Amino acid sequence: MDELVQRLSRPGLDAPVLIVSLAGFVDAGGATDLALDHLLQQLVTTPVARFDTDELIDRRARRPIMHLVDGVNTGIDDAELTVAAAQDATGRDLLVLRGPEPDYRWRRFATSVVDLAAELGVRLVCGLGAYPAPAPHTRPARVVSTATSRELADQVGHLDGAIDVPASALASIELECAARGLPAVGLWAQVPHYVAAKPYPAAALGLIDTLAEVAGLDLTSASLAPMVPPSLERIDQLVEDNAEAAQVITQLERYVDALDAADADGELPSGDELADEIQRFLGGLDDQ
């Protein structure tokens, strides 16, 4: 095993799914953190491995927290990058890789992750993420994919055409998986641009449900569901007295519905234009 990884236990696992969540890249609406926190609340985990963050993290950019008691340094709370084992409600094995996205050595990190996955017999790697999108809050949160195969991408759904976007360490893991013949998929929840800075439970709900379906795991999103209506009602209240904002949301609804029906007629404004317009209407959201 690579010196980048310290093994903490050697559990016997039967074709587990590896779930990956790396903090530090885009997480619109806090959806990834919310989904993973919810997931871990329903699992009993066993530590399996720890990555050497001294080799991976720039602590001057993301400084850990020092704890002082009456002037005495009692320790440093340093973020960890760990892998833990668990089982879903029906006893199917899974692994969770969680922690800060590495600042350095992405290729070595990806190689180490996939080496560990191969050793533990992982059958599928699922990454979690969320990004701001031209989508209305009045529609269910859509989840799209990045994947190692067209079949996986089609199973989840994807953005059509060729697109260049900033990469993440998860992308490096996906490429390493593809090189080794290990299926991998990134699940990306779309969060309305105009609420991306606020918690958005609907996207977290979408991530959990899509993960369960794609990975064939028995995972419940029941405790997240009650959080969704109040958050959507709050957004409704912010726009109900603004006719222009309501009109733009209607246009976003038409835009998304046309995409879902694969029936866009070319007359709709672009999603980015709509999102920019509604952001101007709701520019004071962060102050409320």
Phi, psi and chi 1 to 4 in degrees:
 res  aa     phi    psi   chi1   chi2   chi3   chi4
   1 MET       -  140.6 -178.7   62.9   61.2      -
   2 ASP   -55.2  142.5 -168.3  -37.4      -      -
   3 GLU   -65.2  -12.5  -67.9 -179.8   -2.6      -
   4 LEU   -68.2  -19.5 -159.5   61.1      -      -
   5 VAL  -118.6  130.4 -176.0      -      -      -
   6 GLN  -106.0  121.5  176.3 -170.6    0.0      -
   7 ARG   -79.6  132.6  -72.9  -62.1  -61.2  -92.4
   8 LEU  -105.4  -26.2  -56.5  174.9      -      -
   9 SER  -160.3  167.0   65.8      -      -      -
  10 ARG  -130.4   74.9  -63.9 -176.7  179.0  -86.3
  11 PRO   -72.2  149.7   28.2  -35.1      -      -
  12 GLY   -82.7  117.3      -      -      -      -
  13 LEU  -123.0  146.5  -58.6  171.5      -      -
  14 ASP  -111.8   99.1 -178.9   15.9      -      -
  15 ALA    46.7   59.8      -      -      -      -
  16 PRO   -73.1  160.8   29.1  -36.1      -      -
  17 VAL   -96.3  135.0  173.0      -      -      -
  18 LEU   -99.3  116.9  173.4   59.9      -      -
  19 ILE   -98.9  129.3  -59.3  165.6      -      -
  20 VAL  -119.7  127.1 -179.3      -      -      -
  21 SER  -136.7  113.8  176.5      -      -      -
  22 LEU  -116.5  115.4  -58.9  174.4      -      -
  23 ALA   -77.9  147.8      -      -      -      -
  24 GLY   121.5  -24.1      -      -      -      -
  25 PHE   -91.1 -173.4 -167.7   47.9      -      -
  26 VAL   -61.2  134.2   60.4      -      -      -
  27 ASP  -143.7   73.7 -176.1   17.9      -      -
  28 ALA   -59.9  137.3      -      -      -      -
  29 GLY    65.0   12.6      -      -      -      -
  30 GLY    58.3   23.8      -      -      -      -
  31 ALA   -66.8  -38.6      -      -      -      -
  32 THR   -66.3  -47.9  -52.3      -      -      -
  33 ASP   -61.5  -42.3  -82.1  -13.3      -      -
  34 LEU   -64.3  -43.0 -175.8   57.6      -      -
  35 ALA   -63.9  -43.9      -      -      -      -
  36 LEU   -71.4  -39.5 -163.3   62.7      -      -
  37 ASP   -59.2  -43.4  -73.1  -16.8      -      -
  38 HIS   -62.7  -42.7  167.0   79.5      -      -
  39 LEU   -61.4  -46.0  178.4   63.3      -      -
  40 LEU   -69.1  -25.1  -67.5  175.3      -      -
  41 GLN   -66.0  -24.4  -73.8  172.2    8.7      -
  42 GLN  -100.5    4.9   54.4 -176.1  -68.9      -
  43 LEU  -119.8  149.8  -59.7  174.5      -      -
  44 VAL  -102.6  117.1  177.6      -      -      -
  45 THR  -107.5  150.7   59.9      -      -      -
  46 THR  -123.5  123.0  -59.0      -      -      -
  47 PRO   -59.7  135.4  -22.0   33.6      -      -
  48 VAL  -115.8  -41.8  171.2      -      -      -
  49 ALA  -156.4  156.8      -      -      -      -
  50 ARG  -134.8  134.4  177.8 -171.9  -62.1  116.6
  51 PHE   -89.8  149.1  -73.5   85.1      -      -
  52 ASP   -79.0   96.9 -175.3   -4.4      -      -
  53 THR   -69.8  -18.6   52.2      -      -      -
  54 ASP   -60.2  -28.8  -88.4  -15.8      -      -
  55 GLU   -89.5  -12.2  -66.8  -69.0  -39.5      -
  56 LEU  -120.0  -26.1  -62.4  170.4      -      -
  57 ILE  -112.3  136.1  -56.5  -60.2      -      -
  58 ASP   -88.3   99.3  179.3    0.3      -      -
  59 ARG   -74.8  -14.7  -71.6 -171.3  171.9   84.0
  60 ARG   -74.3  -27.0  -68.9  179.6  -60.0  175.0
  61 ALA   -84.8  -33.4      -      -      -      -
  62 ARG  -130.1   81.7  -69.5 -174.3  -80.9 -175.6
  63 ARG   -71.8  135.5  -67.3 -173.9 -179.0  -86.8
  64 PRO   -70.5  171.5   25.9  -33.1      -      -
  65 ILE   -99.9  127.6  -58.4  -59.8      -      -
  66 MET   -95.5  136.1  178.6  177.1   67.2      -
  67 HIS  -102.9  121.9  -61.2  -73.5      -      -
  68 LEU  -112.4  132.7  -70.6  171.1      -      -
  69 VAL  -126.7  111.0  177.4      -      -      -
  70 ASP    52.3   42.7  -64.5  -30.3      -      -
  71 GLY    82.1   -1.6      -      -      -      -
  72 VAL  -100.0  128.1  177.0      -      -      -
  73 ASN   -71.5  108.7 -179.6   -7.8      -      -
  74 THR   -99.3   -0.1   61.5      -      -      -
  75 GLY   147.7  168.9      -      -      -      -
  76 ILE  -120.0  127.4  -65.6  177.3      -      -
  77 ASP   -89.8   95.7 -173.5    7.8      -      -
  78 ASP  -102.3  132.4 -157.8    0.2      -      -
  79 ALA   -63.0  139.9      -      -      -      -
  80 GLU  -111.3  153.1  -67.6 -170.9  -28.6      -
  81 LEU  -117.2  103.7 -171.3   54.7      -      -
  82 THR  -130.7  161.3   59.3      -      -      -
  83 VAL  -120.5  130.2  177.7      -      -      -
  84 ALA  -127.2  149.3      -      -      -      -
  85 ALA  -101.4  150.0      -      -      -      -
  86 ALA  -158.6  179.7      -      -      -      -
  87 GLN  -133.4  147.7  -68.4 -175.1  -32.2      -
  88 ASP   -79.0 -173.4   72.4    0.2      -      -
  89 ALA   -64.6  -19.5      -      -      -      -
  90 THR  -108.4   11.5   56.4      -      -      -
  91 GLY    88.7    9.2      -      -      -      -
  92 ARG   -79.0  138.6  -77.0  172.3  -73.0 -152.1
  93 ASP   -78.9  145.6  -70.2  -39.0      -      -
  94 LEU  -148.4  162.3   58.6   94.2      -      -
  95 LEU  -127.4  147.0  -64.4  158.3      -      -
  96 VAL  -124.9  118.5  178.8      -      -      -
  97 LEU  -101.2  116.9  167.6   56.6      -      -
  98 ARG  -139.0  145.9 -173.3 -177.6 -162.3 -176.3
  99 GLY   150.9 -172.8      -      -      -      -
 100 PRO   -70.1  141.9   26.2  -34.6      -      -
 101 GLU   -63.1  131.5 -179.6 -174.0   51.9      -
 102 PRO   -59.6  143.2  -26.5   35.8      -      -
 103 ASP   -85.2  -26.1  -63.8  -55.4      -      -
 104 TYR  -127.3  162.6  -51.8  117.8      -      -
 105 ARG    56.1   48.2  -59.4  175.3  178.2   85.0
 106 TRP   -59.6  -43.7  -81.0   13.4      -      -
 107 ARG   -66.2  -41.3  -77.0  177.5  -70.1 -172.6
 108 ARG   -66.0  -40.1 -175.8  179.8  169.7 -166.1
 109 PHE   -61.3  -47.4  172.1   65.8      -      -
 110 ALA   -60.6  -41.9      -      -      -      -
 111 THR   -61.5  -42.7  -62.5      -      -      -
 112 SER   -64.5  -41.3  -62.5      -      -      -
 113 VAL   -62.5  -45.6  169.5      -      -      -
 114 VAL   -73.8  -32.3 -179.5      -      -      -
 115 ASP   -58.4  -47.4  -78.1  -12.6      -      -
 116 LEU   -63.6  -41.7 -177.7   62.9      -      -
 117 ALA   -60.5  -42.5      -      -      -      -
 118 ALA   -64.5  -41.9      -      -      -      -
 119 GLU   -62.0  -35.6  179.3 -174.1  -24.1      -
 120 LEU   -92.7    3.7  -63.5  173.4      -      -
 121 GLY    73.0   30.4      -      -      -      -
 122 VAL   -61.9  135.8  167.2      -      -      -
 123 ARG   -98.9  -21.1   62.1  179.1  171.5   87.9
 124 LEU  -158.5  138.4  174.2   67.5      -      -
 125 VAL  -108.9  128.0  175.6      -      -      -
 126 CYS  -123.4  115.9  -68.1      -      -      -
 127 GLY   -94.6  152.1      -      -      -      -
 128 LEU  -118.1  139.5  -57.3 -179.7      -      -
 129 GLY  -161.6  171.3      -      -      -      -
 130 ALA  -152.4  141.7      -      -      -      -
 131 TYR  -142.0  154.7   68.8   96.5      -      -
 132 PRO   -67.1  137.0  -16.1   29.9      -      -
 133 ALA  -144.0  157.5      -      -      -      -
 134 PRO   -76.2   76.4   28.2  -35.1      -      -
 135 ALA  -136.6  141.4      -      -      -      -
 136 PRO   -84.9  148.2   31.1  -33.7      -      -
 137 HIS   -71.6  -10.0   70.2  -78.8      -      -
 138 THR   -83.7    2.2   52.0      -      -      -
 139 ARG  -120.3  152.6  -65.0  -68.7 -176.5  -91.2
 140 PRO   -56.4  143.7  -24.3   34.2      -      -
 141 ALA   -63.5  126.3      -      -      -      -
 142 ARG   -87.4  143.8 -175.7 -176.6 -178.7 -164.6
 143 VAL  -118.0  126.7  176.6      -      -      -
 144 VAL  -117.8  169.7  -62.4      -      -      -
 145 SER  -123.1  155.4   66.4      -      -      -
 146 THR  -117.5  142.5   57.4      -      -      -
 147 ALA  -153.5  167.0      -      -      -      -
 148 THR   -89.7   -5.5   53.3      -      -      -
 149 SER  -150.0  155.3   71.2      -      -      -
 150 ARG   -65.3  -33.9 -177.6   59.8 -175.5  -90.4
 151 GLU   -61.6  -45.4  -68.9   75.3   18.6      -
 152 LEU   -66.2  -41.1  -94.3  175.8      -      -
 153 ALA   -61.8  -41.5      -      -      -      -
 154 ASP   -68.2  -33.3  -73.8  -16.5      -      -
 155 GLN   -62.3  -40.4 -178.1 -178.7   -6.9      -
 156 VAL   -86.7  -40.5  177.9      -      -      -
 157 GLY   111.1  151.0      -      -      -      -
 158 HIS  -154.8  167.2   55.2   83.8      -      -
 159 LEU   -81.4  134.0  -60.1  177.7      -      -
 160 ASP   -79.5  155.0  -66.8  -28.8      -      -
 161 GLY    86.5  179.7      -      -      -      -
 162 ALA   -92.8  127.5      -      -      -      -
 163 ILE  -135.6  134.4  -54.8  170.6      -      -
 164 ASP  -107.0  121.8  -66.5  -33.4      -      -
 165 VAL  -134.6  159.7  -62.9      -      -      -
 166 PRO   -59.7  139.2  -23.9   34.4      -      -
 167 ALA   -88.3  164.2      -      -      -      -
 168 SER  -130.7  170.9   65.2      -      -      -
 169 ALA   -62.3  -30.0      -      -      -      -
 170 LEU   -59.9  -37.7  176.9   58.5      -      -
 171 ALA   -61.8  -38.1      -      -      -      -
 172 SER   -65.0  -39.5  -67.0      -      -      -
 173 ILE   -63.3  -42.4  -66.7  172.7      -      -
 174 GLU   -60.4  -43.6  -71.9  176.7    2.1      -
 175 LEU   -65.0  -39.5  -72.4  174.9      -      -
 176 GLU   -66.1  -39.1 -176.2   65.2   20.2      -
 177 CYS   -60.8  -44.5  -73.6      -      -      -
 178 ALA   -60.1  -40.2      -      -      -      -
 179 ALA   -65.8  -26.3      -      -      -      -
 180 ARG   -98.5   -2.3  -50.3  -92.2 -161.0  103.7
 181 GLY    77.4   22.7      -      -      -      -
 182 LEU  -100.5  119.9  175.0   60.3      -      -
 183 PRO   -61.0  136.8  -21.6   33.5      -      -
 184 ALA  -145.7  144.1      -      -      -      -
 185 VAL  -143.7  136.2   58.8      -      -      -
 186 GLY   -97.9  127.6      -      -      -      -
 187 LEU  -102.3  115.6  -53.0  177.8      -      -
 188 TRP  -119.7  111.0  -65.6   89.4      -      -
 189 ALA   -78.7  136.9      -      -      -      -
 190 GLN   -91.3  125.2  -65.2 -176.2  -24.1      -
 191 VAL  -113.6  131.9  175.5      -      -      -
 192 PRO   -50.2  132.3  -28.4   36.6      -      -
 193 HIS   -48.7  -41.8  -84.7   71.3      -      -
 194 TYR   -78.5   -4.9   49.6   93.1      -      -
 195 VAL  -127.6   15.9  -67.4      -      -      -
 196 ALA   -64.5  -20.9      -      -      -      -
 197 ALA   -88.3   -3.3      -      -      -      -
 198 LYS  -113.8  155.1  -66.1  -69.6 -176.0  179.1
 199 PRO   -56.9  135.3  -25.8   35.1      -      -
 200 TYR  -133.4   84.3 -163.9   67.8      -      -
 201 PRO   -59.9  -27.7  -21.6   31.9      -      -
 202 ALA   -58.9  -36.2      -      -      -      -
 203 ALA   -72.0  -38.3      -      -      -      -
 204 ALA   -62.3  -40.2      -      -      -      -
 205 LEU   -60.1  -44.3 -174.5   76.1      -      -
 206 GLY   -62.4  -38.8      -      -      -      -
 207 LEU   -63.6  -46.5  -77.6  175.7      -      -
 208 ILE   -62.7  -46.6  -69.1  -72.0      -      -
 209 ASP   -65.2  -40.4  -70.7  -15.3      -      -
 210 THR   -69.3  -40.4  -55.1      -      -      -
 211 LEU   -58.3  -46.9  172.0   63.7      -      -
 212 ALA   -59.5  -42.4      -      -      -      -
 213 GLU   -69.5  -47.7 -179.9  179.1   -5.8      -
 214 VAL   -68.8  -40.2  170.7      -      -      -
 215 ALA   -87.2   -8.5      -      -      -      -
 216 GLY    66.7   39.1      -      -      -      -
 217 LEU  -111.4  151.9  -64.6  171.9      -      -
 218 ASP   -94.7   90.2 -170.7  -12.4      -      -
 219 LEU  -124.4  132.8  -54.6  170.1      -      -
 220 THR  -102.0  142.9  176.5      -      -      -
 221 SER  -109.2   18.8   58.2      -      -      -
 222 ALA   -58.4  -40.4      -      -      -      -
 223 SER   -75.3  -15.2   66.6      -      -      -
 224 LEU   -82.3  -32.0  -84.1  174.6      -      -
 225 ALA   -54.8  -42.2      -      -      -      -
 226 PRO   -65.4  -16.9  -21.4   33.8      -      -
 227 MET   -80.1  -18.5  -59.4  171.8   61.7      -
 228 VAL   -73.2  -52.8  175.0      -      -      -
 229 PRO   -55.6  -45.1  -27.1   37.0      -      -
 230 PRO   -61.1  -37.1  -23.2   34.4      -      -
 231 SER   -69.0  -37.6   70.8      -      -      -
 232 LEU   -70.8  -37.5  -62.1 -179.2      -      -
 233 GLU   -62.9  -37.8  -71.1  169.5    8.1      -
 234 ARG   -63.5  -40.8  177.3  174.2  175.6  -89.4
 235 ILE   -65.4  -42.1  -59.7  169.7      -      -
 236 ASP   -57.0  -42.0  -73.6  -21.2      -      -
 237 GLN   -64.4  -32.7  -69.3  169.9    1.0      -
 238 LEU   -72.2  -25.4  -70.9  169.3      -      -
 239 VAL  -109.3   -9.1  -58.4      -      -      -
 240 GLU   -64.7  -26.6   65.7 -178.9    0.9      -
 241 ASP   -97.2   10.1  -65.3  -31.9      -      -
 242 ASN  -119.6  100.7 -169.6  -42.7      -      -
 243 ALA   -61.8  -37.5      -      -      -      -
 244 GLU   -65.9  -41.9  -69.0  177.0  -68.8      -
 245 ALA   -63.3  -42.4      -      -      -      -
 246 ALA   -61.0  -37.7      -      -      -      -
 247 GLN   -66.2  -40.9 -178.2  179.5    8.7      -
 248 VAL   -66.4  -39.8  173.3      -      -      -
 249 ILE   -62.6  -37.8  -71.0  175.6      -      -
 250 THR   -61.2  -41.0  -61.7      -      -      -
 251 GLN   -64.7  -40.0  -70.3  178.6  -60.8      -
 252 LEU   -62.3  -40.0  -83.7  171.2      -      -
 253 GLU   -60.7  -44.9  -69.4  169.7  -18.0      -
 254 ARG   -61.9  -41.3  -69.0  177.2   54.9 -140.1
 255 TYR   -61.9  -48.8  177.5   80.2      -      -
 256 VAL   -69.9  -40.0  169.8      -      -      -
 257 ASP   -63.4  -38.1  -68.8  -14.5      -      -
 258 ALA   -66.4  -40.1      -      -      -      -
 259 LEU   -62.9  -44.3  -70.8  178.2      -      -
 260 ASP   -62.5  -33.1  -72.9  -16.5      -      -
 261 ALA   -88.3   -0.6      -      -      -      -
 262 ALA    52.4   44.8      -      -      -      -
 263 ASP  -136.6   26.0 -169.0   30.2      -      -
 264 ALA   -62.5  132.9      -      -      -      -
 265 ASP   -96.9    3.5   59.7   10.2      -      -
 266 GLY    84.9   -5.7      -      -      -      -
 267 GLU   -93.8   -9.5  -63.9 -179.7   -0.3      -
 268 LEU   -77.9  146.0  -63.5  176.5      -      -
 269 PRO   -65.2  158.9   23.3  -31.4      -      -
 270 SER   -66.3  153.8   77.1      -      -      -
 271 GLY   -59.7  -38.7      -      -      -      -
 272 ASP   -65.7  -39.8  -76.4  -21.0      -      -
 273 GLU   -62.3  -43.2  -70.0  171.8  -12.4      -
 274 LEU   -64.0  -44.2  -69.8  170.3      -      -
 275 ALA   -63.9  -40.2      -      -      -      -
 276 ASP   -63.1  -39.0  -72.3  -15.7      -      -
 277 GLU   -66.4  -46.2 -169.6  171.2  -10.1      -
 278 ILE   -70.2  -29.2 -160.6  167.4      -      -
 279 GLN   -62.1  -36.6  -85.5 -173.1  -61.8      -
 280 ARG   -65.1  -39.6  -71.3 -163.7  -62.2  -87.7
 281 PHE   -64.6  -35.5  -64.6  139.6      -      -
 282 LEU  -107.7   30.1  -57.0 -179.8      -      -
 283 GLY   -61.9  -22.8      -      -      -      -
 284 GLY   -90.6   10.0      -      -      -      -
 285 LEU   -57.9  -41.3 -178.2   63.2      -      -
 286 ASP   -65.0  -19.6  -73.2  -17.0      -      -
 287 ASP   -93.3    0.6  -62.0  -33.7      -      -
 288 GLN  -106.9      -  -61.2 -174.2   35.7      -
